[in-house]
Amino acid sequence: MIYKYINKLLVVIDPYLEKKMLVTLVMGFVSGVPLLLTITLLQAWLTDEGISKSTIGLFALVGLPYSLKFLWAPIFDKYIINALGRRRGWLLVSQIALIVSIVGLGMTNPSLSAINVAILALLVTFFSASQDIVIDAYRRESLLDEEQTLGASAYVLGYRIGALAAGAGGLILADLISYQFVYMIMASIMVIGVVTTIIADEPLQAAEPKTLKDAIIKPFTEFFDRKGFNSAVLILLFVLLYKVGDTMAHSLSTNFYLDIGFTKTEIGTVVKVFGLIATLIGAFLGGLISLRIGLYKSLIIFGIFQAVATLGFSVLASVGNYISVLMIVISLENLAAGMGYTAYLAFIANMTNKEFTATQFALMTAIMSIPRTFLSGSSGFLVEILDWQIYFIFCSLIAIPALIILMKIKGDTKI
C-alpha cells in the first residue's frame, strides 16, 4: 500500500525533475531574493534605525523599476550582446550588475543618509527587474504551451524559497550579525543564478523584431489586435488588480509584526518553518489543481482564498502577540500566495506572443507590480490614519473587483 502511494507521488513530481523545470526553479529562486532585500529586510533595517512609518512606506517607491520595466524590455527582445544568446546573454549581464548593487546597498548607513540607501535600493530593483524580464521571457520560450502551468509552479516554488531566504533568513541573521554583512551573504547567494545561466540551454529563438521600433511598438499593437481593444483593457485591469489586496497586506507585514511585539527571530523562524512548508505546498498544489480544473476556476478559487487569508492579519492585529496565531496567519498567507501566484503567472504566459515575449511579459508583470510600488507607498499613511485591523480588512475587500473582471473575460481569454 505504501509503495503504491510512493509510486503515485513519484509520477506526480517526475515532470518537475526535468532539467528545464529545475532551471526554472533556480531562476525563480534568484528572482525572489532581491525583491525581499528591498522590502522585508530593508524595512526591518529602517525600523531598527528609528525611521518613521511614513518614510518606510515611501521606500516602497524604490520598486518603481518593477512597474516600468516594459520601457527597456524591447532592448532584450531585439539585441544579442554575446555568444550565450539573446536570453542568457542579457541574463548574465543583469545578474552580475545585480550582485554588485546588492553589495553596494549593504555598505550604506540609513542613520547617516536615507537618500543614499534609497539610491542603492533603486539600483538593486532596476537590475532585479531587468533580470526578471529575461527570466520570464526565457521560461515562456523554453517551455511548451502545455508546460506553462508546471513551469509557473516551479518558478513560484523557487521564487518563494528565495523570498523566504532573503526575508526570513535575513531577519534571523540580522539578529546575530550586522545588516551590512547580511547583504554581503545575500549577494553571494545570487552567484547560484550566474552558474545556472551559464549551464542552461538557450531556448529556440522565435522570429525577432526587425528593428528597435518594431520591438517597441509591435508588442502593444499585436496584443490589442489579437485580443480586441475592450478585452485587452479588461485583461490588463485583471492583471493589475488580482494580487492587489495580498500585495498591500504584505507590504508592511514586517513592520506590523514588530509593532505588535514579535522579535525578529520569532518572525524569521515562524516564516522560515511554517511559511516555507505552506509555500512549497501552495506552489505545488497550485500547479496540479490548475492542470486538473483549468486556469479560470483556479484563479477564482485562489483569489477568494487570498482574500480570506488576508483577513488573518486583521485577526492577528486584534489578538496581539500570540505566536500560535502568527503561525496560522503566516501559513495561510503563504499557502494562498503560492497557489494564486502560480495560476496568475500561467495566465500571463498564455496571454503573450513568443515573438514579443520579453516586452509583453514585462508589461503585464509591470502592471502587476504597480500596487506594490504605488499603493504600498501610501500604506504607511493608511495605517497611521486607520489602524492595523481596519487596514487589513480593506486589503481583503479590495481584491473583489478582479474576480468580477475575470468572470467577464472568461470567453475572451480561452482559459
C-alpha positions as CSV (number, residue, x, y, z in Angstrom):
1,M,0.0,0.0,0.0
2,I,2.8,2.4,1.0
3,Y,4.7,1.5,-2.2
4,K,1.6,2.3,-4.2
5,Y,1.3,5.8,-2.8
6,I,5.1,6.4,-3.2
7,N,4.9,5.4,-6.8
8,K,1.9,7.8,-7.4
9,L,3.9,10.6,-5.7
10,L,6.9,9.9,-8.0
11,V,4.7,10.0,-11.0
12,V,3.3,13.4,-9.9
13,I,6.7,15.0,-9.2
14,D,8.6,13.5,-12.1
15,P,7.9,16.4,-14.5
16,Y,9.4,18.8,-12.0
17,L,12.7,16.8,-12.2
18,E,13.4,17.6,-15.9
19,K,16.4,19.9,-16.5
20,K,14.3,22.8,-17.9
21,M,12.0,22.7,-14.8
22,L,15.0,22.6,-12.4
23,V,16.4,25.6,-14.3
24,T,13.1,27.3,-13.9
25,L,13.1,26.6,-10.2
26,V,16.6,28.1,-9.7
27,M,15.7,31.1,-11.8
28,G,12.6,31.6,-9.6
29,F,14.9,31.5,-6.6
30,V,17.3,34.2,-7.8
31,S,14.3,36.3,-8.7
32,G,12.8,36.1,-5.2
33,V,15.9,37.1,-3.3
34,P,16.4,40.7,-4.4
35,L,12.8,41.7,-4.0
36,L,12.8,40.9,-0.3
37,L,16.1,42.6,0.2
38,T,14.5,45.9,-0.7
39,I,11.2,45.2,1.1
40,T,11.2,43.0,4.2
41,L,14.9,43.1,5.2
42,L,15.3,46.8,4.3
43,Q,12.1,47.6,6.2
44,A,13.4,45.9,9.3
45,W,16.7,47.7,9.0
46,L,15.0,51.1,8.7
47,T,12.7,50.2,11.6
48,D,15.7,49.4,13.8
49,E,17.3,52.7,12.9
50,G,14.2,54.5,14.1
51,I,12.9,55.7,10.7
52,S,9.2,56.7,10.8
53,K,6.4,54.5,9.4
54,S,5.5,57.1,6.7
55,T,9.1,57.2,5.5
56,I,9.4,53.4,5.5
57,G,6.1,53.3,3.5
58,L,7.6,55.7,0.9
59,F,10.6,53.4,0.5
60,A,8.2,51.1,-1.4
61,L,8.7,53.6,-4.3
62,V,12.2,52.2,-4.9
63,G,10.2,49.4,-6.5
64,L,9.3,51.7,-9.4
65,P,11.5,49.8,-11.9
66,Y,9.3,46.7,-11.5
67,S,6.4,48.8,-12.8
68,L,8.4,50.5,-15.6
69,K,10.5,47.6,-16.8
70,F,8.4,47.3,-20.0
71,L,10.1,50.5,-21.1
72,W,13.5,48.9,-21.6
73,A,12.3,45.3,-22.3
74,P,12.3,45.8,-26.1
75,I,16.1,46.0,-26.0
76,F,16.2,42.4,-24.7
77,D,13.8,41.3,-27.5
78,K,15.9,43.0,-30.2
79,Y,19.6,42.7,-29.4
80,I,22.0,39.8,-28.8
81,I,25.1,41.0,-26.8
82,N,27.3,37.9,-26.5
83,A,27.7,34.3,-27.5
84,L,25.4,33.0,-24.8
85,G,22.4,34.0,-26.9
86,R,19.6,36.5,-26.7
87,R,18.2,35.4,-23.4
88,R,21.2,34.0,-21.4
89,G,23.5,36.8,-22.6
90,W,21.3,39.6,-21.1
91,L,20.6,37.4,-18.1
92,L,24.3,37.1,-17.2
93,V,24.9,40.8,-17.5
94,S,21.8,41.6,-15.4
95,Q,22.8,39.2,-12.7
96,I,26.4,40.4,-12.3
97,A,25.2,44.1,-12.1
98,L,22.6,43.0,-9.5
99,I,25.2,41.3,-7.3
100,V,27.3,44.4,-7.3
101,S,24.4,46.7,-6.5
102,I,23.3,44.4,-3.5
103,V,26.9,44.7,-2.1
104,G,26.6,48.5,-2.5
105,L,23.3,48.6,-0.7
106,G,24.8,46.7,2.2
107,M,27.6,49.2,2.5
108,T,25.1,52.1,3.2
109,N,24.1,53.5,6.6
110,P,20.4,54.5,7.0
111,S,21.0,56.6,10.1
112,L,23.5,58.8,8.2
113,S,21.8,59.1,4.9
114,A,18.4,57.6,4.0
115,I,18.8,59.1,0.5
116,N,22.0,57.0,-0.2
117,V,20.1,53.9,0.9
118,A,17.2,54.8,-1.4
119,I,19.5,55.3,-4.4
120,L,21.3,52.0,-3.9
121,A,18.0,50.2,-3.3
122,L,16.7,51.7,-6.6
123,L,19.8,50.2,-8.4
124,V,19.0,46.8,-6.9
125,T,15.4,47.0,-8.1
126,F,16.4,48.2,-11.6
127,F,18.8,45.3,-12.2
128,S,16.4,42.9,-10.4
129,A,13.6,44.0,-12.7
130,S,15.9,43.5,-15.7
131,Q,16.8,40.0,-14.6
132,D,13.0,39.3,-14.2
133,I,12.3,40.5,-17.8
134,V,14.8,38.0,-19.2
135,I,13.8,35.1,-16.8
136,D,10.1,35.5,-17.7
137,A,11.0,35.5,-21.5
138,Y,13.3,32.5,-21.0
139,R,10.6,30.5,-19.2
140,R,8.0,31.3,-21.8
141,E,10.2,30.4,-24.7
142,S,11.9,27.3,-23.3
143,L,8.6,25.6,-22.3
144,L,5.8,24.3,-24.5
145,D,2.4,25.9,-24.1
146,E,1.1,22.8,-22.2
147,E,4.1,23.1,-19.8
148,Q,3.5,26.7,-18.8
149,T,1.4,25.8,-15.7
150,L,4.0,23.4,-14.4
151,G,6.7,26.0,-15.3
152,A,4.8,28.7,-13.4
153,S,4.5,26.3,-10.4
154,A,8.3,25.5,-10.4
155,Y,9.1,29.2,-10.8
156,V,6.8,30.2,-7.9
157,L,8.3,27.4,-5.8
158,G,11.8,28.7,-6.4
159,Y,10.7,32.4,-6.1
160,R,9.0,31.8,-2.7
161,I,12.0,29.9,-1.4
162,G,14.3,32.8,-2.5
163,A,12.0,35.3,-0.9
164,L,11.9,33.4,2.4
165,A,15.7,33.1,2.3
166,A,16.1,36.8,1.9
167,G,13.2,37.7,4.2
168,A,13.1,35.1,7.0
169,G,16.7,34.1,6.7
170,G,17.8,37.7,6.5
171,L,15.9,38.6,9.6
172,I,17.3,35.7,11.6
173,L,20.8,36.6,10.5
174,A,20.2,40.3,11.4
175,D,19.6,39.3,15.0
176,L,23.1,37.7,15.0
177,I,25.2,39.9,12.7
178,S,25.1,43.3,11.1
179,Y,22.7,44.2,8.3
180,Q,25.8,45.1,6.2
181,F,27.1,41.5,6.5
182,V,23.7,40.0,5.8
183,Y,23.6,41.8,2.5
184,M,27.0,40.5,1.6
185,I,25.8,36.9,2.2
186,M,22.7,37.5,0.1
187,A,24.9,38.9,-2.8
188,S,27.0,35.7,-2.5
189,I,23.9,33.5,-2.8
190,M,23.0,35.2,-6.1
191,V,26.1,33.6,-7.7
192,I,23.9,30.5,-8.0
193,G,21.9,32.3,-10.7
194,V,25.1,33.1,-12.6
195,V,26.2,29.5,-12.7
196,T,22.7,28.3,-13.7
197,T,22.6,30.8,-16.6
198,I,25.9,29.6,-17.9
199,I,24.9,25.9,-17.9
200,A,21.3,26.3,-19.0
201,D,20.3,25.7,-22.7
202,E,19.4,28.7,-24.8
203,P,15.7,28.4,-25.9
204,L,15.0,28.1,-29.6
205,Q,14.7,31.6,-31.0
206,A,11.4,32.8,-32.3
207,A,11.2,35.4,-35.0
208,E,12.7,38.6,-33.6
209,P,11.7,42.2,-34.4
210,K,13.4,43.6,-37.4
211,T,14.0,47.0,-35.9
212,L,14.1,48.5,-32.4
213,K,11.0,50.5,-33.4
214,D,9.2,47.2,-34.1
215,A,10.4,45.8,-30.8
216,I,8.9,48.8,-29.0
217,I,5.6,49.3,-30.9
218,K,4.5,45.9,-32.2
219,P,4.2,44.1,-28.8
220,F,1.5,46.5,-27.8
221,T,-0.3,46.7,-31.2
222,E,-0.2,42.9,-31.6
223,F,-1.7,42.3,-28.2
224,F,-4.6,44.7,-28.7
225,D,-5.2,43.4,-32.3
226,R,-5.2,39.8,-31.1
227,K,-7.5,40.3,-28.1
228,G,-9.6,43.2,-29.3
229,F,-9.4,46.6,-27.5
230,N,-12.1,46.0,-24.9
231,S,-11.0,42.6,-23.9
232,A,-7.3,43.7,-23.9
233,V,-8.1,46.5,-21.4
234,L,-10.1,44.2,-19.1
235,I,-7.2,41.6,-19.2
236,L,-4.8,44.3,-18.2
237,L,-7.1,45.5,-15.4
238,F,-7.4,42.0,-14.1
239,V,-3.6,41.7,-14.1
240,L,-3.4,44.9,-12.1
241,L,-6.0,44.0,-9.5
242,Y,-5.7,40.3,-8.9
243,K,-2.9,40.5,-6.3
244,V,-3.6,44.0,-5.1
245,G,-5.0,43.0,-1.7
246,D,-2.4,40.4,-1.0
247,T,0.4,42.8,-2.0
248,M,-0.8,45.7,0.1
249,A,-1.2,43.4,3.2
250,H,2.3,42.0,2.8
251,S,4.0,45.4,2.1
252,L,4.2,46.4,5.8
253,S,3.9,42.9,7.3
254,T,7.4,43.0,8.9
255,N,6.7,46.4,10.4
256,F,3.3,45.1,11.6
257,Y,4.8,42.0,13.3
258,L,7.5,44.1,15.0
259,D,4.9,46.7,16.0
260,I,2.7,44.2,17.9
261,G,5.6,42.8,19.8
262,F,7.2,39.9,17.9
263,T,11.0,39.7,17.8
264,K,12.9,39.4,14.5
265,T,14.0,35.9,15.4
266,E,10.3,34.9,16.1
267,I,9.2,36.4,12.8
268,G,12.1,34.8,10.9
269,T,11.7,31.4,12.5
270,V,8.0,31.2,12.0
271,V,8.2,32.4,8.5
272,K,11.0,30.0,7.7
273,V,9.3,26.9,9.1
274,F,5.6,27.4,8.6
275,G,5.9,29.8,5.7
276,L,8.3,27.6,3.8
277,I,6.1,24.5,4.2
278,A,2.9,26.3,3.2
279,T,4.7,27.9,0.2
280,L,6.0,24.6,-1.1
281,I,2.5,23.1,-0.7
282,G,0.9,26.1,-2.3
283,A,3.1,26.3,-5.3
284,F,3.0,22.6,-5.9
285,L,-0.8,22.3,-5.4
286,G,-1.4,25.5,-7.4
287,G,0.2,23.8,-10.5
288,L,-1.6,20.5,-10.0
289,I,-5.0,22.0,-9.3
290,S,-4.7,24.4,-12.3
291,L,-3.9,21.4,-14.6
292,R,-6.9,19.5,-13.2
293,I,-9.7,22.0,-13.1
294,G,-8.3,24.7,-15.5
295,L,-7.0,28.2,-15.0
296,Y,-10.3,30.0,-14.8
297,K,-11.7,28.0,-11.9
298,S,-8.3,28.0,-10.2
299,L,-8.0,31.8,-10.4
300,I,-11.4,32.2,-8.9
301,I,-10.8,29.8,-6.1
302,F,-7.3,31.0,-5.3
303,G,-8.5,34.7,-5.4
304,I,-11.1,34.0,-2.8
305,F,-8.6,32.1,-0.7
306,Q,-6.2,35.0,-0.9
307,A,-8.8,37.4,0.4
308,V,-9.7,35.1,3.3
309,A,-6.0,34.6,4.2
310,T,-5.5,38.4,4.2
311,L,-8.2,38.7,6.9
312,G,-5.9,36.6,9.1
313,F,-3.7,39.7,9.6
314,S,-6.7,41.6,10.9
315,V,-7.3,38.8,13.4
316,L,-3.7,38.9,14.5
317,A,-3.9,42.6,14.9
318,S,-6.9,42.1,17.2
319,V,-5.5,39.3,19.4
320,G,-1.9,40.7,19.6
321,N,1.4,38.9,20.3
322,Y,0.4,35.2,20.2
323,I,2.9,33.0,18.4
324,S,0.4,30.3,17.6
325,V,-1.8,32.8,15.8
326,L,1.2,34.1,13.9
327,M,2.0,30.6,12.8
328,I,-1.6,30.1,11.4
329,V,-1.7,33.5,9.7
330,I,1.7,33.1,8.0
331,S,0.9,29.5,6.9
332,L,-2.4,30.6,5.3
333,E,-0.9,33.7,3.7
334,N,2.0,31.7,2.1
335,L,-0.3,28.8,1.0
336,A,-2.7,31.2,-0.7
337,A,0.0,33.3,-2.2
338,G,1.8,30.3,-3.6
339,M,-1.4,28.9,-5.2
340,G,-2.6,32.2,-6.5
341,Y,0.7,33.3,-8.0
342,T,1.2,30.0,-9.8
343,A,-2.2,30.3,-11.7
344,Y,-1.6,34.0,-12.2
345,L,1.8,33.6,-13.9
346,A,0.4,30.8,-16.1
347,F,-2.4,33.1,-17.1
348,I,0.0,35.9,-18.1
349,A,2.2,33.4,-20.1
350,N,-0.9,32.3,-22.0
351,M,-1.7,36.0,-22.9
352,T,1.8,36.6,-24.6
353,N,3.1,36.0,-28.1
354,K,6.5,34.4,-28.3
355,E,7.7,36.9,-30.9
356,F,7.5,39.6,-28.3
357,T,7.8,37.6,-25.1
358,A,10.1,39.9,-23.1
359,T,8.1,43.1,-23.7
360,Q,4.6,41.6,-23.4
361,F,5.5,39.6,-20.3
362,A,7.3,42.7,-18.8
363,L,4.3,44.9,-19.5
364,M,1.9,42.5,-17.6
365,T,4.2,41.8,-14.7
366,A,5.0,45.6,-14.5
367,I,1.3,46.2,-14.3
368,M,1.1,43.5,-11.6
369,S,3.8,45.4,-9.6
370,I,2.0,48.8,-9.7
371,P,0.1,48.1,-6.4
372,R,3.3,47.0,-4.7
373,T,5.0,50.2,-5.8
374,F,2.4,53.0,-5.6
375,L,-0.3,51.7,-3.3
376,S,2.2,50.2,-0.9
377,G,3.9,53.6,-0.9
378,S,0.8,55.0,0.7
379,S,0.2,52.1,3.0
380,G,2.2,53.6,5.9
381,F,-0.1,56.7,5.8
382,L,-3.2,54.5,5.7
383,V,-2.1,52.6,8.8
384,E,-1.4,55.8,10.6
385,I,-4.9,57.2,9.7
386,L,-6.8,53.9,10.3
387,D,-5.3,51.1,12.3
388,W,-3.8,47.7,11.5
389,Q,-7.1,45.8,11.9
390,I,-9.2,48.0,9.6
391,Y,-6.3,48.3,7.1
392,F,-6.1,44.5,6.6
393,I,-9.9,44.3,6.2
394,F,-9.6,46.9,3.5
395,C,-6.8,44.8,1.8
396,S,-9.1,41.8,1.8
397,L,-12.1,43.6,0.2
398,I,-10.1,45.4,-2.4
399,A,-9.4,42.1,-4.3
400,I,-13.1,41.6,-5.2
401,P,-13.1,43.7,-8.4
402,A,-10.5,41.4,-10.1
403,L,-12.8,38.4,-9.6
404,I,-15.7,40.3,-11.2
405,I,-13.5,41.2,-14.2
406,L,-12.3,37.6,-14.6
407,M,-15.9,36.5,-15.0
408,K,-16.3,39.0,-17.8
409,I,-13.2,38.0,-19.7
410,K,-13.6,34.2,-19.4
411,G,-14.7,33.7,-23.0
412,D,-12.1,36.1,-24.5
413,T,-9.1,34.5,-22.7
414,K,-9.9,30.9,-23.6
415,I,-8.6,29.6,-20.3
